[in-house]
């Protein structure tokens, strides 16, 4: 229940922030992306590093240019379920991060750097309860046209699983991965 309340609060916070920016006539824009998360590893306490299969992620971001170099905003990602495929763990997991973002444009260049910092909800098979944790990411991108971009990011999702593989076995989960995305701005 606490997880649902937190997700709803963060979604409301994002909507209110976007509405406030729209009412202030700030020229922001939406960025919708499709992404592929290449493999990656999940570090599960007591089980070591476990390989994670590649998966797809849907991304929605709202960005507001602050200066000619800096853009700030917020976003949400939905990572489709992906399987753990190592150490005999036949579970799947997914994260839904909500985050603030900073985007630095290099002058006279289509290239930029970006970072995310936020909180994510977490879900995993064979657990009685899960809770989210910190999410962060760094990366670089390139504007392909006026409304298309491609990005490469390294990100880390954190969470906690209660009663993982048995009662009283509470473990921390850290999932790190490399992501390639293609975005459309409007």
Secondary structure in CASP SS format (residue, H / E / C, confidence):
PFRMAT SS
TARGET T0000
AUTHOR 0000-0000-0000
METHOD secondary structure of the structure
MODEL  1
X C 1.00
X H 1.00
X H 1.00
X H 1.00
X H 1.00
X H 1.00
X H 1.00
X H 1.00
X H 1.00
X H 1.00
X H 1.00
X H 1.00
X H 1.00
X H 1.00
X H 1.00
X H 1.00
X H 1.00
X H 1.00
X H 1.00
X H 1.00
X H 1.00
X H 1.00
X H 1.00
X C 1.00
X C 1.00
X C 1.00
X C 1.00
X E 1.00
X E 1.00
X E 1.00
X E 1.00
X E 1.00
X E 1.00
X E 1.00
X E 1.00
X E 1.00
X E 1.00
X E 1.00
X E 1.00
X E 1.00
X E 1.00
X E 1.00
X E 1.00
X E 1.00
X C 1.00
X C 1.00
X C 1.00
X E 1.00
X E 1.00
X E 1.00
X E 1.00
X E 1.00
X C 1.00
X C 1.00
X E 1.00
X E 1.00
X E 1.00
X E 1.00
X E 1.00
X E 1.00
X E 1.00
X E 1.00
X E 1.00
X E 1.00
X E 1.00
X C 1.00
X C 1.00
X C 1.00
X C 1.00
X E 1.00
X E 1.00
X E 1.00
X E 1.00
X E 1.00
X E 1.00
X E 1.00
X E 1.00
X E 1.00
X E 1.00
X C 1.00
X C 1.00
X E 1.00
X E 1.00
X E 1.00
X C 1.00
X C 1.00
X C 1.00
X C 1.00
X C 1.00
X C 1.00
X C 1.00
X E 1.00
X E 1.00
X E 1.00
X E 1.00
X E 1.00
X E 1.00
X E 1.00
X E 1.00
X E 1.00
X E 1.00
X E 1.00
X E 1.00
X E 1.00
X E 1.00
X C 1.00
X C 1.00
X C 1.00
X C 1.00
X C 1.00
X E 1.00
X E 1.00
X E 1.00
X E 1.00
X E 1.00
X E 1.00
X E 1.00
X E 1.00
X E 1.00
X E 1.00
X E 1.00
X E 1.00
X E 1.00
X E 1.00
X C 1.00
X C 1.00
X C 1.00
X C 1.00
X E 1.00
X E 1.00
X E 1.00
X E 1.00
X E 1.00
X E 1.00
X E 1.00
X E 1.00
X E 1.00
X E 1.00
X E 1.00
X E 1.00
X E 1.00
X E 1.00
X E 1.00
X C 1.00
X C 1.00
X C 1.00
X C 1.00
X E 1.00
X E 1.00
X E 1.00
X E 1.00
X E 1.00
X E 1.00
X E 1.00
X E 1.00
X E 1.00
X E 1.00
X E 1.00
X E 1.00
X E 1.00
X E 1.00
X E 1.00
X C 1.00
X C 1.00
X C 1.00
X C 1.00
X C 1.00
X C 1.00
X C 1.00
X C 1.00
X E 1.00
X E 1.00
X E 1.00
X E 1.00
X E 1.00
X E 1.00
X E 1.00
X E 1.00
X E 1.00
X E 1.00
X E 1.00
X E 1.00
X E 1.00
X E 1.00
X E 1.00
X C 1.00
END
